[in-house]
């Protein structure tokens, strides 16, 4: 009809006037109401559009395209649950509708139910393998779930199909930055900005790169102008606010973040906004408001953790890796001293220790490596999911290959350094495996006050694999089981393990830095005493702290939040 033709040539206002007139003359025309609602949706008038689309469906409930548009209008208002109801009906009636599968994946992510969304996206890819949107959306869901390699592959597949999909370049860049691959991430943003210099999300991405490099003033200079002219894209606001926090500016970002939280947001976006607001409130000493903000951020992440199962897994590990059992397991004959595993609870000082050691001329700090966990997974898969059985019954020749491959990667990373550190804190779970594969390795175990550690974990926006981090009682269980497992390792392993107390290290750095270097048979170098001058890029949650001279202000930090820590204390005592 003429109204549709007007819309096609961009005469939206005229088309709206025409369809409005039609609905007045023919109020029972489902088509007229749907076309009018669709036009308002294109103008961003989501609430008005939703009302008109619902009117259309009341007249013709079987109009699938209208139901999809209604779901879109609800999504734009962040009304994810009602949108999910509409899309589930479409999928049940039209299981091969790719648009519905893509939309339901996005809606489930907004609901914090990413794993369910993955199934829908996988179906969409089978239906339309050449559709870049399916690969892009699957990558986004997998990334939100904490996966690494597969999301990158998804984005790369999408870009091969549509090289000028700038939003996918941005998504790939954001993922690369989150993984610490700053050069690759920066290049992704530059590709976008070369074609669109005012691309707000790409600019925010470059701001995130600057933040990782400790260039906070550059972030404010880059992102301040679009913030001043009223741009309110979530990533832009987050990058700007994070940089302001590091430069000691809080009042403006607090107002800005609260302004953003007054607007409808998806759960992931709202969680990040609450989290950043909480950091600012903590810095200005507003403990009650800060704790509330951290609680909101963690609740919106909708992560899960099974304390009973985790406790059972710890018990099974202790039993499977008894001294008697380990004496029967594979043991590498390679006594390479290069690996140094820095372990402990997250937020226990592992980043500081690595920063100190990597300042030494004979040490390379490799950051958090996934290698040990990957090796554990490979061995487990060969024996029905049991790591201990794999080490008992596996092929020694294949283990030798794995050990040599790991050491070769260290050689490449370390560029000839005598020692290469791996500061994946959770490697404490795999010390039994490490003792069998890398008997020449050293272990530095970082310890910190339980309540300070737990609170710092609660205050961090970790990825989805840290489900326990969003609830104080869960953190208490995880900490308790970590201590139980470490007690077992210290009693059972012959690996050299040095324990470093965070509180002692920051109170008397020279003594304890000398002690760590002596443990590694290294001479003291002055650079180790000034780790904040070490310009290596740090990719963990501690990237801001390690750029400062060693300080003790985090000791006893939990005292300010003492009145809210009862669930943690009860879990620690059980």
C-alpha positions as CSV (number, residue, x, y, z in Angstrom):
1,X,0.0,0.0,0.0
2,X,1.0,3.7,-0.3
3,X,1.9,3.9,3.4
4,X,4.4,1.1,3.1
5,X,5.9,2.8,0.0
6,X,6.3,6.0,1.9
7,X,8.1,4.1,4.7
8,X,10.4,2.5,2.1
9,X,11.6,5.8,0.7
10,X,12.2,7.2,4.2
11,X,9.0,9.3,4.5
12,X,8.3,7.9,8.0
13,X,6.3,10.9,9.2
14,X,3.9,10.7,6.2
15,X,3.6,7.0,6.6
16,X,2.7,7.3,10.3
17,X,0.0,9.9,9.4
18,X,-1.4,7.7,6.8
19,X,-1.6,4.6,8.9
20,X,-3.0,6.6,11.9
21,X,-5.8,7.7,9.6
22,X,-6.4,4.1,8.5
23,X,-6.7,2.9,12.1
24,X,-9.3,5.6,12.8
25,X,-11.4,4.5,9.8
26,X,-10.7,0.7,10.2
27,X,-10.0,0.0,13.9
28,X,-10.3,-3.7,13.2
29,X,-7.4,-3.7,10.8
30,X,-4.6,-5.8,12.4
31,X,-2.3,-4.9,9.5
32,X,-2.7,-1.1,10.0
33,X,-2.1,-1.3,13.7
34,X,1.0,-3.5,13.1
35,X,2.4,-1.2,10.5
36,X,1.9,1.8,12.7
37,X,3.5,0.1,15.6
38,X,6.5,-1.0,13.5
39,X,7.0,2.6,12.3
40,X,7.0,3.9,15.9
41,X,9.5,1.2,16.8
42,X,11.8,2.5,14.1
43,X,11.6,5.9,15.7
44,X,12.6,4.5,19.1
45,X,9.1,5.0,20.6
46,X,9.1,1.6,22.2
47,X,6.3,2.0,24.7
48,X,3.9,3.4,22.2
49,X,4.9,0.8,19.6
50,X,4.4,-2.1,22.1
51,X,0.8,-0.9,22.8
52,X,0.0,-0.8,19.1
53,X,1.5,-4.1,18.3
54,X,-0.4,-5.7,21.2
55,X,-3.6,-4.2,19.7
56,X,-2.7,-5.8,16.4
57,X,-2.1,-9.2,18.0
58,X,-5.4,-9.0,19.8
59,X,-7.0,-8.8,16.4
60,X,-4.8,-11.4,14.7
61,X,-2.9,-13.6,17.3
62,X,-1.3,-15.7,14.6
63,X,0.8,-12.9,13.0
64,X,4.4,-14.1,13.7
65,X,6.2,-11.0,12.4
66,X,4.1,-8.8,14.6
67,X,4.9,-10.9,17.7
68,X,8.6,-10.6,16.8
69,X,8.3,-6.8,16.6
70,X,6.5,-6.8,19.9
71,X,9.3,-8.8,21.5
72,X,11.8,-6.3,20.1
73,X,9.9,-3.3,21.6
74,X,9.8,-5.1,24.9
75,X,13.6,-5.8,24.7
76,X,14.3,-2.2,24.0
77,X,12.5,-1.4,27.3
78,X,14.6,-4.1,29.0
79,X,11.3,-6.0,29.7
80,X,13.0,-9.3,29.1
81,X,10.6,-11.7,30.8
82,X,7.5,-10.5,28.8
83,X,9.6,-10.5,25.6
84,X,10.7,-14.1,26.4
85,X,7.0,-15.2,26.7
86,X,6.3,-13.8,23.2
87,X,9.4,-15.4,21.6
88,X,8.8,-18.8,23.2
89,X,5.4,-18.8,21.5
90,X,7.0,-18.0,18.2
91,X,9.6,-20.7,18.5
92,X,7.1,-23.3,19.6
93,X,4.9,-22.5,16.5
94,X,7.8,-21.8,14.1
95,X,10.9,-23.7,15.2
96,X,12.8,-22.9,12.1
97,X,12.4,-19.1,12.5
98,X,16.0,-17.9,12.7
99,X,15.1,-14.3,13.7
100,X,13.2,-15.7,16.6
101,X,16.1,-17.9,17.7
102,X,18.5,-15.0,17.5
103,X,16.2,-12.7,19.5
104,X,15.5,-15.3,22.2
105,X,19.2,-15.8,22.7
106,X,19.5,-12.0,23.3
107,X,16.5,-12.0,25.6
108,X,17.9,-15.0,27.7
109,X,21.2,-13.1,28.0
110,X,19.2,-10.1,29.4
111,X,17.6,-12.5,31.9
112,X,21.0,-13.9,32.9
113,X,20.2,-17.3,31.4
114,X,23.0,-17.4,28.8
115,X,23.3,-21.2,28.7
116,X,19.7,-21.6,27.6
117,X,20.3,-19.0,24.8
118,X,23.3,-21.0,23.4
119,X,21.0,-23.8,22.4
120,X,18.8,-21.5,20.4
121,X,21.7,-19.9,18.6
122,X,23.2,-23.3,17.8
123,X,19.9,-24.2,16.1
124,X,19.9,-20.9,14.2
125,X,23.4,-21.6,12.9
126,X,22.3,-25.1,11.6
127,X,19.4,-23.4,9.9
128,X,21.5,-20.5,8.4
129,X,25.2,-21.2,8.6
130,X,26.0,-18.2,6.4
131,X,24.2,-15.7,8.5
132,X,26.8,-13.5,10.4
133,X,24.2,-12.5,13.0
134,X,23.9,-16.1,14.3
135,X,27.7,-16.5,14.8
136,X,28.0,-13.0,16.3
137,X,25.2,-13.6,18.8
138,X,26.5,-17.1,19.8
139,X,30.0,-15.5,20.4
140,X,28.4,-12.9,22.7
141,X,26.6,-15.5,24.7
142,X,29.7,-17.8,25.0
143,X,31.8,-14.8,26.0
144,X,29.3,-13.8,28.7
145,X,29.7,-17.4,30.1
146,X,33.4,-17.0,30.5
147,X,34.6,-19.0,27.4
148,X,37.6,-17.8,25.5
149,X,38.5,-19.6,22.3
150,X,35.1,-20.4,20.9
151,X,33.7,-16.8,21.1
152,X,36.8,-15.5,19.2
153,X,36.1,-18.2,16.5
154,X,32.4,-17.1,16.3
155,X,33.3,-13.5,15.8
156,X,35.9,-14.4,13.2
157,X,33.4,-16.5,11.3
158,X,30.9,-13.6,11.4
159,X,33.5,-11.2,10.0
160,X,34.5,-13.5,7.2
161,X,30.8,-13.4,6.2
162,X,30.4,-9.6,6.6
163,X,33.8,-7.8,6.9
164,X,32.1,-4.4,7.3
165,X,30.1,-5.4,10.4
166,X,31.6,-2.7,12.6
167,X,29.7,-3.8,15.7
168,X,31.2,-7.2,15.4
169,X,34.7,-5.8,15.1
170,X,34.0,-3.9,18.3
171,X,32.7,-7.0,20.1
172,X,35.9,-8.9,19.0
173,X,38.0,-6.0,20.3
174,X,36.2,-5.9,23.6
175,X,36.8,-9.6,24.1
176,X,40.5,-9.3,23.2
177,X,41.0,-6.5,25.7
178,X,39.2,-8.6,28.4
179,X,41.7,-11.4,27.6
180,X,44.7,-9.1,27.9
181,X,45.4,-9.1,24.2
182,X,45.6,-5.4,24.0
183,X,47.3,-4.9,20.7
184,X,44.8,-7.1,18.9
185,X,41.9,-5.4,20.7
186,X,43.2,-1.9,19.9
187,X,43.6,-2.9,16.2
188,X,39.9,-4.0,16.1
189,X,38.8,-0.6,17.4
190,X,41.1,1.3,15.0
191,X,39.6,-0.6,12.1
192,X,36.2,0.7,13.1
193,X,37.4,4.3,13.8
194,X,39.1,4.5,10.5
195,X,35.7,4.1,8.8
196,X,33.7,5.9,11.5
197,X,35.7,8.3,13.7
198,X,32.7,9.1,15.9
199,X,31.9,5.4,16.7
200,X,31.1,5.7,20.4
201,X,31.6,2.1,21.4
202,X,34.9,1.8,19.5
203,X,36.1,5.0,21.3
204,X,35.0,3.4,24.6
205,X,37.0,0.3,23.6
206,X,40.1,2.4,23.0
207,X,39.5,3.9,26.4
208,X,39.5,0.4,27.9
209,X,42.9,-0.2,26.3
210,X,44.3,3.0,27.8
211,X,43.0,1.9,31.2
212,X,44.7,-1.5,31.0
213,X,48.0,0.4,30.2
214,X,47.5,2.8,33.1
215,X,47.0,5.8,30.9
216,X,44.0,7.2,32.8
217,X,44.4,10.9,31.8
218,X,44.3,9.9,28.1
219,X,41.0,8.1,28.7
220,X,39.5,11.2,30.2
221,X,40.8,13.3,27.4
222,X,39.4,10.9,24.8
223,X,36.0,10.2,26.3
224,X,35.3,13.4,28.2
225,X,34.0,15.3,25.1
226,X,31.4,12.8,24.0
227,X,30.3,12.5,27.7
228,X,30.0,16.3,27.9
229,X,27.8,16.4,24.8
230,X,25.4,13.9,26.3
231,X,26.5,10.6,24.9
232,X,25.3,7.9,27.3
233,X,26.3,4.5,25.8
234,X,27.0,2.0,28.6
235,X,30.6,1.1,27.6
236,X,31.5,4.8,27.2
237,X,30.2,5.7,30.6
238,X,31.9,2.7,32.2
239,X,35.3,3.4,30.7
240,X,35.1,7.1,31.5
241,X,34.0,6.4,35.1
242,X,36.7,3.8,35.7
243,X,39.4,6.3,34.5
244,X,38.0,9.0,36.7
245,X,38.2,6.7,39.7
246,X,41.9,6.2,39.1
247,X,42.5,9.9,38.8
248,X,40.6,10.6,42.1
249,X,37.5,12.2,40.5
250,X,34.3,10.7,42.0
251,X,31.4,13.2,42.3
252,X,30.7,13.6,38.6
253,X,30.9,9.9,37.8
254,X,28.7,9.0,40.7
255,X,26.0,11.4,39.4
256,X,26.5,10.0,35.9
257,X,26.3,6.4,36.9
258,X,23.1,7.0,39.0
259,X,21.6,8.8,36.0
260,X,22.3,5.7,33.9
261,X,20.8,3.4,36.5
262,X,17.6,5.4,36.5
263,X,17.2,4.3,32.8
264,X,16.1,0.8,31.8
265,X,19.1,-1.4,31.4
266,X,19.8,-5.1,30.7
267,X,20.9,-7.2,33.7
268,X,24.5,-7.4,32.5
269,X,24.7,-3.6,31.8
270,X,23.0,-2.7,35.1
271,X,25.4,-5.1,37.0
272,X,28.4,-3.3,35.5
273,X,27.0,0.1,36.3
274,X,26.2,-0.8,39.9
275,X,29.7,-2.3,40.2
276,X,31.4,0.8,39.0
277,X,29.2,3.0,41.2
278,X,30.1,0.8,44.2
279,X,33.8,1.4,43.5
280,X,33.3,5.2,43.6
281,X,31.2,5.0,46.7
282,X,33.8,2.9,48.4
283,X,36.5,5.4,47.5
284,X,34.6,8.3,49.0
285,X,33.9,6.3,52.2
286,X,30.2,5.7,51.8
287,X,30.3,2.1,53.1
288,X,26.6,1.5,53.4
289,X,25.8,2.7,49.9
290,X,28.8,1.0,48.5
291,X,27.9,-2.4,50.0
292,X,24.3,-2.1,48.7
293,X,25.6,-1.3,45.2
294,X,28.0,-4.3,45.3
295,X,25.0,-6.5,46.4
296,X,22.9,-5.2,43.5
297,X,25.8,-5.8,41.0
298,X,26.3,-9.4,42.2
299,X,22.6,-10.3,42.3
300,X,22.1,-9.1,38.7
301,X,24.8,-11.4,37.5
302,X,22.6,-14.4,38.3
303,X,25.5,-16.8,38.8
304,X,25.3,-20.1,40.6
305,X,27.5,-22.2,42.9
306,X,26.8,-25.5,44.7
307,X,28.6,-25.3,48.1
308,X,27.8,-29.0,49.0
309,X,29.2,-30.2,45.6
310,X,32.3,-28.1,45.9
311,X,33.0,-29.5,49.4
312,X,32.5,-33.0,48.1
313,X,34.9,-32.4,45.2
314,X,37.6,-31.1,47.7
315,X,37.2,-34.3,49.8
316,X,37.4,-36.5,46.7
317,X,40.6,-34.6,45.6
318,X,42.2,-35.1,49.0
319,X,41.4,-38.8,49.0
320,X,42.5,-39.3,45.3
321,X,45.8,-37.5,45.8
322,X,46.9,-39.2,49.0
323,X,50.7,-39.7,49.4
324,X,50.2,-43.4,48.8
325,X,48.1,-42.9,45.6
326,X,50.5,-40.3,44.2
327,X,53.5,-42.6,44.6
328,X,51.8,-44.8,42.0
329,X,51.1,-42.0,39.5
330,X,53.1,-40.8,36.5
331,X,56.1,-38.6,37.5
332,X,58.0,-36.7,34.9
333,X,61.7,-37.2,34.7
334,X,62.2,-33.6,33.5
335,X,63.4,-31.4,36.4
336,X,63.0,-28.0,34.7
337,X,63.2,-25.2,37.2
338,X,61.6,-22.5,35.0
339,X,58.0,-22.8,36.2
340,X,57.0,-20.8,39.2
341,X,53.4,-21.1,40.2
342,X,52.0,-18.3,42.2
343,X,48.8,-19.5,43.9
344,X,46.2,-18.7,46.5
345,X,42.7,-17.2,46.7
346,X,41.9,-14.5,44.2
347,X,42.7,-11.1,45.7
348,X,45.3,-12.5,48.1
349,X,48.3,-10.6,46.6
350,X,49.2,-12.9,43.7
351,X,49.4,-10.0,41.2
352,X,51.6,-8.0,43.6
353,X,54.0,-10.9,44.1
354,X,54.2,-11.5,40.3
355,X,54.8,-7.8,39.7
356,X,57.7,-7.8,42.2
357,X,59.3,-10.9,40.8
358,X,58.9,-9.9,37.2
359,X,60.8,-6.7,37.9
360,X,63.9,-9.0,38.2
361,X,66.1,-9.4,35.2
362,X,65.9,-13.2,35.3
363,X,62.1,-13.5,35.7
364,X,59.3,-13.2,33.2
365,X,55.8,-12.7,34.5
366,X,53.4,-14.5,32.2
367,X,50.2,-13.6,34.1
368,X,47.3,-16.0,34.5
369,X,47.8,-19.0,32.2
370,X,45.2,-21.6,31.5
371,X,47.7,-24.3,30.6
372,X,47.5,-26.3,33.8
373,X,43.7,-26.4,33.8
374,X,43.8,-27.4,30.1
375,X,46.2,-30.2,30.8
376,X,44.1,-31.4,33.7
377,X,41.0,-31.5,31.4
378,X,42.9,-33.4,28.7
379,X,44.0,-36.1,31.2
380,X,40.6,-36.3,32.8
381,X,38.9,-36.9,29.5
382,X,41.0,-40.0,28.9
383,X,39.8,-41.6,32.1
384,X,36.1,-40.9,32.4
385,X,36.5,-37.5,34.0
386,X,39.0,-38.6,36.7
387,X,42.3,-36.7,36.8
388,X,43.8,-39.1,39.4
389,X,42.9,-42.2,37.4
390,X,44.3,-40.6,34.3
391,X,47.7,-40.1,36.1
392,X,47.6,-43.7,37.3
393,X,46.6,-45.4,34.1
394,X,47.5,-43.0,31.3
395,X,50.2,-43.3,28.7
396,X,53.5,-42.0,30.1
397,X,54.7,-41.1,26.5
398,X,51.7,-38.8,26.0
399,X,52.4,-37.2,29.4
400,X,56.0,-36.6,28.4
401,X,54.8,-34.9,25.2
402,X,52.5,-32.6,27.2
403,X,55.2,-31.7,29.7
404,X,57.6,-30.8,26.9
405,X,55.0,-28.8,25.1
406,X,54.2,-26.8,28.3
407,X,57.9,-26.1,28.9
408,X,58.3,-25.1,25.3
409,X,55.5,-22.5,25.7
410,X,57.3,-21.2,28.7
411,X,60.5,-20.9,26.7
412,X,58.7,-18.9,24.1
413,X,56.9,-16.7,26.6
414,X,60.0,-16.1,28.7
415,X,62.4,-15.3,25.9
416,X,65.2,-17.0,27.7
417,X,64.4,-15.9,31.3
418,X,65.5,-18.3,34.0
419,X,62.1,-18.3,35.6
420,X,58.6,-17.8,34.2
421,X,55.7,-17.2,36.6
422,X,52.2,-18.4,36.2
423,X,50.0,-16.6,38.6
424,X,46.7,-18.4,38.0
425,X,45.5,-18.4,41.7
426,X,43.2,-21.4,41.2
427,X,46.2,-23.6,40.3
428,X,46.1,-24.5,44.0
429,X,43.4,-27.0,42.9
430,X,46.0,-28.8,40.8
431,X,49.1,-28.9,42.9
432,X,48.9,-32.7,42.9
433,X,49.1,-32.7,39.1
434,X,51.8,-30.0,39.1
435,X,53.9,-32.1,41.4
436,X,53.8,-35.1,39.0
437,X,54.3,-33.2,35.8
438,X,56.7,-30.4,36.9
439,X,58.7,-31.7,39.9
440,X,61.4,-29.1,39.3
441,X,58.8,-26.2,39.8
442,X,58.6,-23.8,42.7
443,X,55.3,-22.7,44.3
444,X,54.6,-19.4,46.0
445,X,51.5,-19.5,48.1
446,X,49.9,-16.1,48.8
447,X,47.8,-15.8,51.9
448,X,45.7,-12.9,53.2
449,X,43.3,-12.3,56.1
450,X,40.2,-14.3,55.3
451,X,37.7,-11.5,55.7
452,X,39.7,-9.0,53.7
453,X,40.2,-11.6,51.0
454,X,36.5,-12.6,50.9
455,X,35.3,-9.0,50.8
456,X,37.7,-8.1,48.0
457,X,36.4,-11.1,46.0
458,X,32.8,-10.0,46.6
459,X,33.8,-6.5,45.3
460,X,35.3,-7.8,42.1
461,X,33.4,-8.3,38.8
462,X,35.0,-11.7,38.0
463,X,33.9,-13.7,34.9
464,X,31.2,-16.3,35.0
465,X,33.5,-19.1,36.1
466,X,33.7,-17.5,39.5
467,X,30.1,-18.2,40.5
468,X,31.0,-18.3,44.2
469,X,32.2,-14.7,44.1
470,X,28.7,-13.2,44.1
471,X,27.6,-14.4,47.5
472,X,29.4,-13.9,50.8
473,X,28.3,-17.3,52.2
474,X,29.5,-19.0,49.1
475,X,32.8,-17.2,49.3
476,X,33.1,-18.4,52.9
477,X,32.6,-22.0,51.8
478,X,35.1,-21.7,48.9
479,X,37.7,-20.1,51.2
480,X,37.2,-22.8,53.9
481,X,37.7,-25.6,51.3
482,X,40.8,-23.8,49.8
483,X,42.4,-23.8,53.3
484,X,41.5,-27.5,53.8
485,X,43.0,-28.4,50.4
486,X,46.2,-26.4,51.0
487,X,46.7,-28.0,54.3
488,X,46.6,-31.4,52.5
489,X,49.1,-30.3,49.8
490,X,51.6,-29.0,52.4
491,X,51.5,-32.3,54.3
492,X,51.6,-34.5,51.2
493,X,53.8,-32.9,48.5
494,X,57.5,-32.7,48.1
495,X,57.3,-29.5,45.9
496,X,59.0,-26.5,47.5
497,X,56.3,-24.2,48.7
498,X,57.0,-20.7,50.1
499,X,54.1,-19.0,51.9
500,X,53.9,-15.3,51.6
501,X,51.5,-13.4,53.9
502,X,50.1,-10.3,52.2
503,X,50.0,-8.3,55.5
504,X,53.7,-9.0,56.3
505,X,54.8,-8.3,52.7
506,X,53.2,-4.8,52.6
507,X,54.3,-4.0,56.2
508,X,58.0,-4.9,55.5
509,X,58.6,-5.2,51.8
510,X,62.4,-5.4,51.7
511,X,62.5,-8.3,54.1
512,X,59.9,-10.4,52.3
513,X,61.0,-9.5,48.8
514,X,64.5,-10.7,49.8
515,X,62.9,-13.8,51.2
516,X,61.1,-14.6,47.9
517,X,64.2,-14.0,45.8
518,X,66.2,-16.2,48.1
519,X,63.6,-19.0,47.7
520,X,64.3,-18.7,43.9
521,X,68.1,-18.5,44.4
522,X,68.1,-15.0,42.9
523,X,70.1,-12.0,44.0
524,X,68.3,-8.9,45.1
525,X,67.8,-6.3,42.4
526,X,66.6,-2.8,43.3
527,X,63.9,-2.9,40.6
528,X,62.1,-5.5,42.7
529,X,61.7,-3.0,45.6
530,X,59.8,-0.6,43.3
531,X,57.4,-2.9,41.5
532,X,55.1,0.0,40.6
533,X,57.7,1.2,38.1
534,X,57.5,-2.1,36.3
535,X,55.7,-1.1,33.1
536,X,54.5,-4.5,32.0
537,X,50.8,-4.7,31.2
538,X,48.8,-6.4,33.9
539,X,45.5,-8.0,32.8
540,X,43.9,-9.0,36.1
541,X,41.6,-7.2,38.5
542,X,44.7,-5.8,40.2
543,X,45.9,-3.9,37.2
544,X,45.4,-0.5,38.9
545,X,46.8,-1.4,42.3
546,X,50.2,-2.8,41.0
547,X,50.9,0.6,39.4
548,X,51.1,2.2,42.8
549,X,53.9,2.0,45.3
550,X,53.4,-0.9,47.8
551,X,50.8,0.3,50.3
552,X,49.1,-1.2,53.3
553,X,45.7,0.6,53.2
554,X,43.9,-2.6,52.1
555,X,44.9,-4.3,55.3
556,X,41.8,-4.5,57.6
557,X,39.6,-3.1,54.9
558,X,36.8,-5.5,55.9
559,X,36.4,-3.7,59.2
560,X,34.5,-0.9,57.5
561,X,32.0,-3.4,56.3
562,X,32.0,-5.6,59.4
563,X,28.2,-5.3,60.1
564,X,27.4,-7.0,56.8
565,X,29.8,-10.0,57.0
566,X,27.7,-12.4,59.2
567,X,27.0,-14.8,56.3
568,X,30.7,-15.0,55.5
569,X,31.7,-15.6,59.1
570,X,29.1,-18.3,59.6
571,X,30.3,-20.1,56.5
572,X,34.0,-19.9,57.5
573,X,33.2,-21.6,60.9
574,X,31.3,-24.6,59.6
